[in-house]
Every structure is written in structure tokens, then in C-alpha cells.
């Protein structure tokens, strides 16, 4: 009985072992991907479940009367340290890319994102 050593293994056998090793690794990765997808669907289904409504709404104080908006405007815009000129350019670009008039869009806030 002879032992198979690294020197006695031919190039063909080494290639077969390497391919089998790659196949096992990729099969494991595919199984892991399937498990992650299934878990994602389970958790997203739980997230979509209806949430219980609060017991009793608290009466809010009467809001101050706001000045009526001009025809075609969509209310207030909060800008977080962004110049008005930049906000105007961004809104015009978005309206142009969407192919809609600016007065049909509603911008709630504009904030600069820094990395």
C-alpha cells in the first residue's frame, strides 16, 4: 500500500481537486445567497404588517394662521444652510428632468450631503 504524496499527484489530478474545491465554494455561496434573499423577504413582509393605532390622539394647539400661498405654489421649503440660488437651480433641474412644470412639484426640504 502506497501513500499518495504531493510529489506523486499529477497535474490532471491537481486540476480536478482544484475544480472540485471551487465548485464546493461557489455552491456554498449560492446557498448563502438564497438564505439571505429568503430572510430579506421574511423581514420585509413583517415590516409591511399593519401597526396598531395610538390609543387616544392628543389635542394639538390650534396652529397659527398662515398666509395663503400664491397660486401654483406648494407651500414652505426648508433649506438647511443651502443658498437660495442653489435651491432654485436644483428645483429647476429636477423639474426639467421629470418633464413637469415647477408648480406641480412639491419640495419639502433641501439639505447638502457631505461625505
C-alpha positions as CSV (number, residue, x, y, z in Angstrom):
1,X,0.0,0.0,0.0
2,X,1.5,3.3,-1.1
3,X,0.7,6.7,0.3
4,X,-0.3,9.5,-2.1
5,X,2.1,12.4,-1.6
6,X,2.2,15.8,-3.1
7,X,5.0,14.7,-5.4
8,X,3.1,11.7,-6.7
9,X,0.0,13.7,-7.7
10,X,-0.2,14.5,-11.3
11,X,-1.2,17.8,-12.9
12,X,-4.6,16.3,-14.0
13,X,-5.5,15.1,-10.5
14,X,-4.5,18.5,-9.0
15,X,-6.7,20.3,-11.6
16,X,-9.6,18.0,-10.7
17,X,-9.2,18.7,-7.0
18,X,-8.9,22.4,-7.6
19,X,-12.1,22.5,-9.7
20,X,-14.0,20.4,-7.1
21,X,-12.8,22.9,-4.4
22,X,-14.1,25.9,-6.5
23,X,-17.4,24.1,-7.1
24,X,-17.9,23.5,-3.4
25,X,-17.1,27.1,-2.5
26,X,-19.5,28.5,-5.2
27,X,-22.2,26.1,-4.2
28,X,-21.9,27.3,-0.6
29,X,-22.0,31.0,-1.7
30,X,-25.2,30.3,-3.8
31,X,-26.8,28.6,-0.8
32,X,-25.9,31.6,1.4
33,X,-27.3,34.0,-1.2
34,X,-30.6,32.0,-1.2
35,X,-30.8,32.1,2.6
36,X,-30.2,35.9,2.6
37,X,-32.9,36.5,0.0
38,X,-35.4,34.4,1.9
39,X,-34.6,36.2,5.2
40,X,-35.0,39.6,3.5
41,X,-38.4,38.7,2.1
42,X,-39.5,37.4,5.6
43,X,-38.4,40.6,7.3
44,X,-39.8,42.9,4.6
45,X,-43.2,41.0,5.0
46,X,-43.1,41.6,8.7
47,X,-42.3,45.3,8.2
48,X,-45.4,45.7,6.0
49,X,-47.7,44.4,8.7
50,X,-50.2,47.0,9.9
51,X,-49.2,48.9,13.0
52,X,-51.6,49.4,15.9
53,X,-53.1,52.9,16.0
54,X,-52.3,55.1,19.0
55,X,-54.8,54.8,21.9
56,X,-56.0,58.4,22.0
57,X,-54.8,61.4,20.0
58,X,-53.7,64.3,22.0
59,X,-55.4,67.6,21.1
60,X,-52.8,69.8,19.5
61,X,-53.0,73.6,20.0
62,X,-54.5,75.5,17.1
63,X,-51.9,76.3,14.6
64,X,-51.2,80.0,13.7
65,X,-53.0,81.1,10.6
66,X,-50.6,81.0,7.7
67,X,-50.7,83.5,4.9
68,X,-52.4,81.9,1.8
69,X,-49.9,80.5,-0.7
70,X,-49.7,82.1,-4.1
71,X,-51.5,80.2,-7.0
72,X,-49.3,77.4,-8.2
73,X,-47.0,77.2,-5.2
74,X,-46.7,74.1,-3.0
75,X,-46.1,75.7,0.4
76,X,-42.9,76.1,2.5
77,X,-39.4,74.8,1.7
78,X,-36.9,74.2,4.4
79,X,-33.3,74.9,3.4
80,X,-30.5,73.6,5.7
81,X,-27.7,76.1,5.1
82,X,-28.2,75.9,1.3
83,X,-28.2,79.2,-0.6
84,X,-31.4,80.2,-2.3
85,X,-29.7,80.3,-5.7
86,X,-28.6,76.7,-5.3
87,X,-32.1,75.6,-4.2
88,X,-33.6,77.3,-7.3
89,X,-31.2,75.6,-9.6
90,X,-31.8,72.2,-8.0
91,X,-35.6,72.6,-8.3
92,X,-35.3,73.7,-11.9
93,X,-33.1,70.8,-12.8
94,X,-35.5,68.3,-11.1
95,X,-38.5,69.8,-12.9
96,X,-36.7,69.6,-16.2
97,X,-35.6,66.0,-15.8
98,X,-39.1,64.9,-14.7
99,X,-40.7,66.9,-17.6
100,X,-43.2,68.6,-15.2
101,X,-43.8,72.3,-14.5
102,X,-42.2,73.5,-11.3
103,X,-45.6,74.5,-9.8
104,X,-46.8,70.8,-10.0
105,X,-43.9,69.6,-7.8
106,X,-43.6,69.9,-4.1
107,X,-40.2,70.3,-2.5
108,X,-40.2,69.8,1.3
109,X,-36.6,70.4,2.2
110,X,-33.2,70.7,0.6
111,X,-30.1,69.7,2.6
112,X,-26.5,69.4,1.4
113,X,-25.0,65.9,2.0
114,X,-21.3,66.0,2.9
115,X,-19.1,62.9,2.8
